[in-house]
Amino acid sequence: MAWIHELITRSLCDYRRDGLTLHLVYDAEAAPQVRELVRREQACCGFLTFSLRETADTVHLTIIAPVGVEAAAAFQQFVPVPGPD
């Protein structure tokens, strides 16, 4: 989990959630780490669907949780932790 947090802190440019779908955008330089993230998460969380698209400037990762899975819990490790208000 620590390396995912480091990836988020260092390379996550943008994210948005649409119901059971999470869209993440990373710096292109993070492509090897994002591919590794997908590989590891597919091995442990086979119920999630991952789609990866790379451009010259960014890496787009889409994660879809199936109906019946609490998306907030399924996505919590992939987004920044909100700070105290």
N, CA, C and O atoms as a GROMACS GRO file, in nm:
protein
  340
    1MET      N    1   0.082  -0.119   0.000
    1MET     CA    2   0.000   0.000   0.000
    1MET      C    3   0.087   0.126   0.000
    1MET      O    4   0.048   0.228  -0.057
    2ALA      N    5   0.201   0.120   0.063
    2ALA     CA    6   0.287   0.239   0.070
    2ALA      C    7   0.334   0.281  -0.068
    2ALA      O    8   0.341   0.400  -0.098
    3TRP      N    9   0.367   0.184  -0.153
    3TRP     CA   10   0.415   0.221  -0.287
    3TRP      C   11   0.302   0.278  -0.372
    3TRP      O   12   0.327   0.362  -0.459
    4ILE      N   13   0.177   0.234  -0.350
    4ILE     CA   14   0.063   0.293  -0.422
    4ILE      C   15   0.044   0.437  -0.377
    4ILE      O   16   0.020   0.525  -0.460
    5HIS      N   17   0.055   0.463  -0.248
    5HIS     CA   18   0.043   0.599  -0.197
    5HIS      C   19   0.154   0.688  -0.257
    5HIS      O   20   0.128   0.802  -0.294
    6GLU      N   21   0.273   0.636  -0.267
    6GLU     CA   22   0.384   0.711  -0.327
    6GLU      C   23   0.355   0.742  -0.474
    6GLU      O   24   0.382   0.853  -0.520
    7LEU      N   25   0.302   0.645  -0.547
    7LEU     CA   26   0.264   0.665  -0.687
    7LEU      C   27   0.158   0.774  -0.699
    7LEU      O   28   0.167   0.860  -0.786
    8ILE      N   29   0.059   0.771  -0.613
    8ILE     CA   30  -0.046   0.873  -0.612
    8ILE      C   31   0.015   1.011  -0.587
    8ILE      O   32  -0.012   1.106  -0.661
    9THR      N   33   0.096   1.020  -0.484
    9THR     CA   34   0.156   1.148  -0.445
    9THR      C   35   0.246   1.203  -0.554
    9THR      O   36   0.244   1.323  -0.582
   10ARG      N   37   0.324   1.118  -0.615
   10ARG     CA   38   0.424   1.161  -0.713
   10ARG      C   39   0.366   1.181  -0.853
   10ARG      O   40   0.410   1.272  -0.923
   11SER      N   41   0.270   1.099  -0.896
   11SER     CA   42   0.236   1.094  -1.038
   11SER      C   43   0.090   1.110  -1.076
   11SER      O   44   0.060   1.127  -1.194
   12LEU      N   45  -0.001   1.105  -0.980
   12LEU     CA   46  -0.143   1.117  -1.015
   12LEU      C   47  -0.174   1.262  -1.051
   12LEU      O   48  -0.153   1.352  -0.970
   13CYS      N   49  -0.225   1.284  -1.172
   13CYS     CA   50  -0.258   1.419  -1.220
   13CYS      C   51  -0.404   1.453  -1.197
   13CYS      O   52  -0.437   1.567  -1.164
   14ASP      N   53  -0.490   1.354  -1.212
   14ASP     CA   54  -0.633   1.381  -1.203
   14ASP      C   55  -0.706   1.249  -1.178
   14ASP      O   56  -0.656   1.142  -1.212
   15TYR      N   57  -0.823   1.261  -1.120
   15TYR     CA   58  -0.910   1.143  -1.104
   15TYR      C   59  -1.053   1.189  -1.089
   15TYR      O   60  -1.081   1.300  -1.046
   16ARG      N   61  -1.143   1.099  -1.127
   16ARG     CA   62  -1.286   1.124  -1.106
   16ARG      C   63  -1.354   0.989  -1.095
   16ARG      O   64  -1.311   0.889  -1.151
   17ARG      N   65  -1.463   0.992  -1.021
   17ARG     CA   66  -1.541   0.870  -1.002
   17ARG      C   67  -1.680   0.892  -1.058
   17ARG      O   68  -1.744   0.992  -1.030
   18ASP      N   69  -1.726   0.796  -1.137
   18ASP     CA   70  -1.861   0.795  -1.192
   18ASP      C   71  -1.926   0.664  -1.147
   18ASP      O   72  -1.916   0.562  -1.215
   19GLY      N   73  -1.992   0.668  -1.033
   19GLY     CA   74  -2.058   0.547  -0.982
   19GLY      C   75  -1.959   0.435  -0.957
   19GLY      O   76  -1.874   0.445  -0.868
   20LEU      N   77  -1.969   0.329  -1.034
   20LEU     CA   78  -1.883   0.212  -1.017
   20LEU      C   79  -1.756   0.218  -1.101
   20LEU      O   80  -1.684   0.119  -1.114
   21THR      N   81  -1.729   0.335  -1.160
   21THR     CA   82  -1.610   0.352  -1.245
   21THR      C   83  -1.521   0.461  -1.189
   21THR      O   84  -1.567   0.570  -1.155
   22LEU      N   85  -1.392   0.430  -1.181
   22LEU     CA   86  -1.292   0.527  -1.136
   22LEU      C   87  -1.197   0.553  -1.252
   22LEU      O   88  -1.141   0.459  -1.309
   23HIS      N   89  -1.178   0.680  -1.286
   23HIS     CA   90  -1.088   0.722  -1.393
   23HIS      C   91  -0.967   0.789  -1.328
   23HIS      O   92  -0.981   0.885  -1.252
   24LEU      N   93  -0.848   0.738  -1.358
   24LEU     CA   94  -0.724   0.793  -1.304
   24LEU      C   95  -0.634   0.836  -1.419
   24LEU      O   96  -0.626   0.769  -1.521
   25VAL      N   97  -0.566   0.950  -1.401
   25VAL     CA   98  -0.471   0.998  -1.502
   25VAL      C   99  -0.337   1.022  -1.431
   25VAL      O  100  -0.329   1.097  -1.334
   26TYR      N  101  -0.233   0.958  -1.483
   26TYR     CA  102  -0.098   0.969  -1.428
   26TYR      C  103  -0.005   1.033  -1.530
   26TYR      O  104  -0.033   1.033  -1.650
   27ASP      N  105   0.108   1.088  -1.482
   27ASP     CA  106   0.215   1.133  -1.569
   27ASP      C  107   0.266   1.015  -1.651
   27ASP      O  108   0.269   0.902  -1.601
   28ALA      N  109   0.304   1.040  -1.775
   28ALA     CA  110   0.355   0.933  -1.862
   28ALA      C  111   0.476   0.863  -1.803
   28ALA      O  112   0.497   0.744  -1.826
   29GLU      N  113   0.556   0.936  -1.728
   29GLU     CA  114   0.677   0.877  -1.668
   29GLU      C  115   0.645   0.764  -1.571
   29GLU      O  116   0.731   0.682  -1.540
   30ALA      N  117   0.523   0.761  -1.522
   30ALA     CA  118   0.482   0.660  -1.425
   30ALA      C  119   0.429   0.532  -1.491
   30ALA      O  120   0.384   0.442  -1.421
   31ALA      N  121   0.434   0.524  -1.623
   31ALA     CA  122   0.376   0.410  -1.694
   31ALA      C  123   0.423   0.275  -1.640
   31ALA      O  124   0.339   0.188  -1.618
   32PRO      N  125   0.553   0.253  -1.616
   32PRO     CA  126   0.593   0.121  -1.563
   32PRO      C  127   0.529   0.090  -1.427
   32PRO      O  128   0.488  -0.024  -1.401
   33GLN      N  129   0.520   0.191  -1.341
   33GLN     CA  130   0.460   0.169  -1.209
   33GLN      C  131   0.309   0.146  -1.220
   33GLN      O  132   0.253   0.065  -1.146
   34VAL      N  133   0.243   0.214  -1.312
   34VAL     CA  134   0.098   0.195  -1.329
   34VAL      C  135   0.071   0.055  -1.386
   34VAL      O  136  -0.023  -0.011  -1.343
   35ARG      N  137   0.153   0.011  -1.480
   35ARG     CA  138   0.137  -0.127  -1.531
   35ARG      C  139   0.158  -0.228  -1.420
   35ARG      O  140   0.087  -0.329  -1.414
   36GLU      N  141   0.254  -0.203  -1.332
   36GLU     CA  142   0.277  -0.292  -1.219
   36GLU      C  143   0.160  -0.288  -1.122
   36GLU      O  144   0.121  -0.392  -1.068
   37LEU      N  145   0.104  -0.172  -1.100
   37LEU     CA  146  -0.015  -0.158  -1.016
   37LEU      C  147  -0.128  -0.245  -1.070
   37LEU      O  148  -0.193  -0.317  -0.994
   38VAL      N  149  -0.152  -0.237  -1.199
   38VAL     CA  150  -0.258  -0.317  -1.261
   38VAL      C  151  -0.229  -0.466  -1.244
   38VAL      O  152  -0.318  -0.543  -1.207
   39ARG      N  153  -0.107  -0.505  -1.270
   39ARG     CA  154  -0.069  -0.647  -1.257
   39ARG      C  155  -0.096  -0.698  -1.115
   39ARG      O  156  -0.156  -0.804  -1.097
   40ARG      N  157  -0.052  -0.622  -1.016
   40ARG     CA  158  -0.070  -0.665  -0.877
   40ARG      C  159  -0.217  -0.666  -0.836
   40ARG      O  160  -0.263  -0.759  -0.770
   41GLU      N  161  -0.289  -0.564  -0.876
   41GLU     CA  162  -0.429  -0.554  -0.835
   41GLU      C  163  -0.516  -0.659  -0.905
   41GLU      O  164  -0.612  -0.708  -0.846
   42GLN      N  165  -0.483  -0.694  -1.029
   42GLN     CA  166  -0.558  -0.801  -1.097
   42GLN      C  167  -0.537  -0.933  -1.025
   42GLN      O  168  -0.628  -1.016  -1.020
   43ALA      N  169  -0.417  -0.954  -0.970
   43ALA     CA  170  -0.387  -1.078  -0.900
   43ALA      C  171  -0.464  -1.089  -0.769
   43ALA      O  172  -0.506  -1.198  -0.730
   44CYS      N  173  -0.483  -0.976  -0.701
   44CYS     CA  174  -0.550  -0.983  -0.570
   44CYS      C  175  -0.697  -0.946  -0.574
   44CYS      O  176  -0.775  -0.990  -0.490
   45CYS      N  177  -0.736  -0.867  -0.671
   45CYS     CA  178  -0.874  -0.815  -0.676
   45CYS      C  179  -0.936  -0.847  -0.812
   45CYS      O  180  -0.969  -0.756  -0.889
   46GLY      N  181  -0.951  -0.974  -0.840
   46GLY     CA  182  -1.002  -1.018  -0.969
   46GLY      C  183  -1.143  -0.972  -1.000
   46GLY      O  184  -1.188  -0.982  -1.114
   47PHE      N  185  -1.214  -0.920  -0.900
   47PHE     CA  186  -1.350  -0.872  -0.923
   47PHE      C  187  -1.352  -0.735  -0.989
   47PHE      O  188  -1.455  -0.693  -1.041
   48LEU      N  189  -1.238  -0.663  -0.988
   48LEU     CA  190  -1.229  -0.533  -1.054
   48LEU      C  191  -1.184  -0.550  -1.198
   48LEU      O  192  -1.107  -0.641  -1.230
   49THR      N  193  -1.233  -0.463  -1.286
   49THR     CA  194  -1.191  -0.463  -1.426
   49THR      C  195  -1.100  -0.342  -1.447
   49THR      O  196  -1.134  -0.230  -1.409
   50PHE      N  197  -0.984  -0.366  -1.508
   50PHE     CA  198  -0.886  -0.261  -1.531
   50PHE      C  199  -0.868  -0.239  -1.681
   50PHE      O  200  -0.861  -0.334  -1.759
   51SER      N  201  -0.861  -0.112  -1.720
   51SER     CA  202  -0.836  -0.076  -1.859
   51SER      C  203  -0.728   0.031  -1.858
   51SER      O  204  -0.740   0.132  -1.789
   52LEU      N  205  -0.623   0.009  -1.935
   52LEU     CA  206  -0.507   0.098  -1.937
   52LEU      C  207  -0.487   0.152  -2.077
   52LEU      O  208  -0.491   0.078  -2.175
   53ARG      N  209  -0.466   0.284  -2.085
   53ARG     CA  210  -0.438   0.349  -2.214
   53ARG      C  211  -0.326   0.449  -2.192
   53ARG      O  212  -0.334   0.534  -2.102
   54GLU      N  213  -0.223   0.439  -2.274
   54GLU     CA  214  -0.108   0.528  -2.261
   54GLU      C  215  -0.102   0.623  -2.380
   54GLU      O  216  -0.124   0.583  -2.494
   55THR      N  217  -0.070   0.749  -2.352
   55THR     CA  218  -0.045   0.848  -2.456
   55THR      C  219   0.098   0.899  -2.436
   55THR      O  220   0.169   0.853  -2.346
   56ALA      N  221   0.139   0.993  -2.517
   56ALA     CA  222   0.274   1.048  -2.504
   56ALA      C  223   0.292   1.121  -2.371
   56ALA      O  224   0.402   1.123  -2.316
   57ASP      N  225   0.186   1.180  -2.318
   57ASP     CA  226   0.196   1.263  -2.198
   57ASP      C  227   0.136   1.203  -2.072
   57ASP      O  228   0.171   1.242  -1.961
   58THR      N  229   0.044   1.107  -2.089
   58THR     CA  230  -0.029   1.056  -1.973
   58THR      C  231  -0.056   0.906  -1.982
   58THR      O  232  -0.043   0.845  -2.088
   59VAL      N  233  -0.092   0.852  -1.869
   59VAL     CA  234  -0.138   0.714  -1.859
   59VAL      C  235  -0.278   0.721  -1.799
   59VAL      O  236  -0.298   0.776  -1.691
   60HIS      N  237  -0.375   0.664  -1.869
   60HIS     CA  238  -0.514   0.665  -1.824
   60HIS      C  239  -0.550   0.525  -1.777
   60HIS      O  240  -0.539   0.428  -1.852
   61LEU      N  241  -0.591   0.515  -1.653
   61LEU     CA  242  -0.632   0.388  -1.595
   61LEU      C  243  -0.778   0.400  -1.554
   61LEU      O  244  -0.816   0.490  -1.479
   62THR      N  245  -0.859   0.309  -1.603
   62THR     CA  246  -1.000   0.303  -1.565
   62THR      C  247  -1.021   0.173  -1.488
   62THR      O  248  -0.980   0.066  -1.532
   63ILE      N  249  -1.086   0.185  -1.374
   63ILE     CA  250  -1.115   0.070  -1.289
   63ILE      C  251  -1.266   0.064  -1.271
   63ILE      O  252  -1.330   0.163  -1.235
   64ILE      N  253  -1.323  -0.053  -1.297
   64ILE     CA  254  -1.467  -0.071  -1.283
   64ILE      C  255  -1.494  -0.178  -1.177
   64ILE      O  256  -1.440  -0.288  -1.183
   65ALA      N  257  -1.578  -0.142  -1.082
   65ALA     CA  258  -1.622  -0.237  -0.980
   65ALA      C  259  -1.756  -0.296  -1.024
   65ALA      O  260  -1.839  -0.224  -1.080
   66PRO      N  261  -1.777  -0.423  -0.999
   66PRO     CA  262  -1.905  -0.484  -1.038
   66PRO      C  263  -2.019  -0.439  -0.948
   66PRO      O  264  -1.998  -0.397  -0.834
   67VAL      N  265  -2.139  -0.449  -1.000
   67VAL     CA  266  -2.258  -0.420  -0.921
   67VAL      C  267  -2.257  -0.511  -0.799
   67VAL      O  268  -2.226  -0.630  -0.809
   68GLY      N  269  -2.290  -0.455  -0.686
   68GLY     CA  270  -2.292  -0.534  -0.562
   68GLY      C  271  -2.167  -0.516  -0.478
   68GLY      O  272  -2.164  -0.558  -0.362
   69VAL      N  273  -2.065  -0.454  -0.535
   69VAL     CA  274  -1.942  -0.427  -0.460
   69VAL      C  275  -1.946  -0.281  -0.419
   69VAL      O  276  -1.977  -0.194  -0.501
   70GLU      N  277  -1.916  -0.253  -0.296
   70GLU     CA  278  -1.913  -0.115  -0.249
   70GLU      C  279  -1.795  -0.045  -0.316
   70GLU      O  280  -1.680  -0.069  -0.280
   71ALA      N  281  -1.824   0.042  -0.412
   71ALA     CA  282  -1.721   0.109  -0.492
   71ALA      C  283  -1.629   0.193  -0.406
   71ALA      O  284  -1.509   0.198  -0.432
   72ALA      N  285  -1.682   0.258  -0.305
   72ALA     CA  286  -1.598   0.342  -0.219
   72ALA      C  287  -1.486   0.259  -0.157
   72ALA      O  288  -1.371   0.302  -0.152
   73ALA      N  289  -1.520   0.141  -0.110
   73ALA     CA  290  -1.419   0.053  -0.050
   73ALA      C  291  -1.325  -0.002  -0.155
   73ALA      O  292  -1.205  -0.015  -0.131
   74ALA      N  293  -1.379  -0.036  -0.272
   74ALA     CA  294  -1.296  -0.092  -0.379
   74ALA      C  295  -1.196   0.008  -0.434
   74ALA      O  296  -1.090  -0.031  -0.482
   75PHE      N  297  -1.229   0.136  -0.427
   75PHE     CA  298  -1.145   0.239  -0.488
   75PHE      C  299  -1.057   0.315  -0.389
   75PHE      O  300  -0.971   0.392  -0.432
   76GLN      N  301  -1.076   0.297  -0.261
   76GLN     CA  302  -1.010   0.383  -0.162
   76GLN      C  303  -0.858   0.384  -0.172
   76GLN      O  304  -0.796   0.487  -0.144
   77GLN      N  305  -0.795   0.274  -0.210
   77GLN     CA  306  -0.650   0.271  -0.215
   77GLN      C  307  -0.592   0.340  -0.338
   77GLN      O  308  -0.471   0.360  -0.347
   78PHE      N  309  -0.678   0.378  -0.435
   78PHE     CA  310  -0.630   0.435  -0.560
   78PHE      C  311  -0.639   0.587  -0.567
   78PHE      O  312  -0.591   0.646  -0.664
   79VAL      N  313  -0.698   0.651  -0.467
   79VAL     CA  314  -0.717   0.796  -0.470
   79VAL      C  315  -0.650   0.860  -0.348
   79VAL      O  316  -0.628   0.794  -0.247
   80PRO      N  317  -0.620   0.990  -0.359
   80PRO     CA  318  -0.557   1.056  -0.246
   80PRO      C  319  -0.646   1.055  -0.122
   80PRO      O  320  -0.769   1.061  -0.131
   81VAL      N  321  -0.583   1.048  -0.008
   81VAL     CA  322  -0.656   1.053   0.119
   81VAL      C  323  -0.683   1.200   0.147
   81VAL      O  324  -0.590   1.281   0.150
   82PRO      N  325  -0.810   1.236   0.168
   82PRO     CA  326  -0.839   1.376   0.197
   82PRO      C  327  -0.776   1.420   0.329
   82PRO      O  328  -0.775   1.345   0.427
   83GLY      N  329  -0.726   1.540   0.330
   83GLY     CA  330  -0.668   1.595   0.452
   83GLY      C  331  -0.775   1.649   0.544
   83GLY      O  332  -0.891   1.661   0.504
   84PRO      N  333  -0.737   1.681   0.665
   84PRO     CA  334  -0.836   1.738   0.758
   84PRO      C  335  -0.879   1.877   0.712
   84PRO      O  336  -0.800   1.953   0.656
   85ASP      N  337  -1.004   1.908   0.735
   85ASP     CA  338  -1.056   2.039   0.696
   85ASP      C  339  -1.027   2.144   0.801
   85ASP      O  340  -1.064   2.260   0.785
   0.00000   0.00000   0.00000
